[in-house]
Amino acid sequence: MQRIAVVLAASIAVVLIADSASAQRRRMPTGISPSATLLLRYDADKDNTVTKDEMEAGLKLDYAAADTDGNNCLVPVEVRAENVKRLERDAAQASPLVDWNLDGCVDMREFSNTAHSYFDLADRTKDGTVSQLELRGPSMPIAPRQAPTRTAQDPDRSDSPATPAVSGYAPGAMQPGSGSGMAGSYAGY
């Protein structure tokens, strides 16, 4: 009985030590969002700045590791294995691999799409380097940009108010025959 208790205590200690070491590796600099780990994972020289070259080199290594048969094409079995690995490593921040062009193969372009997009958004100075400062601040505007509203004016009266160019438009109301397939209105949505 004592032997079981000792083995159990030793096992718990090993798990706690391993978990503590893992948490320290994942610890982010203060003020960095969890999604920044996507880029900081490729910080080869650990200076908390990621260059485009560092990211590309890291992506190539990750792709080679996922491409177990070495054919430069991740087949569904390899994609599933990589997605499981990403879920375990990144939890809620995981970005799953998807065969966007549905050709049965995730190539390097599809594999690296998320990292490239995030890098482009975070690199606000467009100098090919993502600094800690860029990772701290928002890289996208708070509200999405809105396209300018097209308006039409009565050609006979220059003082008439601008009206929407779409005939029968009423802000906030569903239009009959809009093809949305939803009944009611968006009021209160």
N, C-alpha and C positions, 0 to 999 in steps of 0.2 A: 504494500500500500504506500509506504514511504517512497519507494522507488518511482511509482507512478506520479506522485506529487512533485518529486524533484524533476522528472522529465517534463511534466506539464509546466512547471515554473520556468524551466530553461527554455522551452518552446515559446512561451509568452514573452520572455525577455528578448529572444532573437527577433520575434515579430515586431516588438516595440522599437528595438534599435534600428531594424531595417526601415520601418515606417518613418522614424525620425530622420534618418539619413535621406530618405526619398523626399520628405517634406522640405528639408533644407535645400536640396537641389532645385526644387520647384519654387522656392521663395523668390518673389519678385522684388525689385527695388521699389521703394515707397512711391506711391502715386501712379504706378503702372497698372493698367487694366489687365485682367486675366487673358483677354484676347491677344495681348501683346506677346504672350508666350509663343504664338505661332511664328513670329519673326525672331524673337530672342533665342529660340532654339537653334537658329543658324548663326549665332554670334560666335564664330570660331575662335577669336582671340579674347573673348569674354570681357570686352571693354564697354559693354552695354550700348554699343552702336553696331548696327547691321548694315553692311554694304551690299550692293547688288551682287557683287562677285561672291561674297560669303554665302548669300542666300542661294545662288545658283549652284555652288559647289555642294552645299548641304542637301539641296533638292535632288541632285544627281546621285548622291550617296543613298538617300532615302529611297529613291526609285530603284536603284540597283538592289537594295536589300529586299524590297517588296517583289521584285521580278525574279522569283526563285528559279525559274527555268532559263533566265538570261536571254529571252527572245525579244526584248524591248517592247513587250506588249503584256500588260497585266490582264490576264483572263479572269473570268468571274470568281474562281476559287482564290486567286491571289488578291483580288479586290476585297472579297469578304474578309480574308485574313488581315489585310491592311486596315480595314474599317474597324475590326475588333481591336487591333493594336491602338488605333487612334482614340477609340472610345475609352479604353483602359487608361491611356496616357493623359488625354485632354478632358475627359468627362464632358461637362456641358459645353465646353468650348470646341469640341471635336467637329471637324468639317469632313463629312464623309466623301469618299471618292465616288464619282458617278461617271458612267460611260455616256457622256452627253451626246455624242453623235451616233450612238447605238450600233457601233460596228463590232461589238463583242470584244473590244480591246481598249483598255485605258492606256493611252500613250503618255509620253512625258508632258506634253502640252496640257492634257486634261488633268494629269497628276499635280502639276504645279500651278494650276489656274488660281486657286484660292490664295496661295502665298503671294503670287504676282499681283493680284488685285489688292490685297491688303497692303503690300509694300507700296504700290502706287498711291493708295489713299493716304498712308502714313507719311510718305516722303513729301511733305508740303513744300519744301524748298526745291524739290526736283533736282537734287544734286547727286542722286544715286546712293544716298546714305540715309538711314533712318536713325536718328539720335534719340536719346532718352527724352529730351524735350518734346520731340515729335510724337513719341509714344504716350506721353502724359496727356497731351491736349486732344480735343476732339479733332478727328481728321475728316469728318464730314459735317456739313451744316446741320443744325438742330432740326430745321424744317426743310422738307424737300423743296427744291426750286420749282417755281410755278411758271409755266409758259405764259407769255403775255396774252391777255384776253383780246380777242378780235372784236372790234365794235363797228357798227355801221351807223351813219348819221343820215338824217333826212336830207337829200340833196337840195331841196327847195328852201330849207331853213337852216342857216348856219348856227342859230342859237339853240337848236333842239338838242336834248340830252342824248348821249350815246346810249345805244341799246345793243343787247347781244345780237351777234350776227346770225345765230341759230334761231330759226323761227319756232315759236312756241316754247322757248326755254323758260323755266321757272326755277330759280335756285332752291335746292333742298327738296325738290319734288321728283318723284319717279315719273317718267314720261310713258304714256301708253305705247306699246309696240317697240319699246327700247330693246327687246330681245334679252333682257337680263334674266328672265325666268324667275324673278323674285316678285312677290306680291307686296303691296304696301309702299311705304316710303322709307327713306334713310333717316328721317327725323329722329333725333335722339340716339343715333348710332355712334 
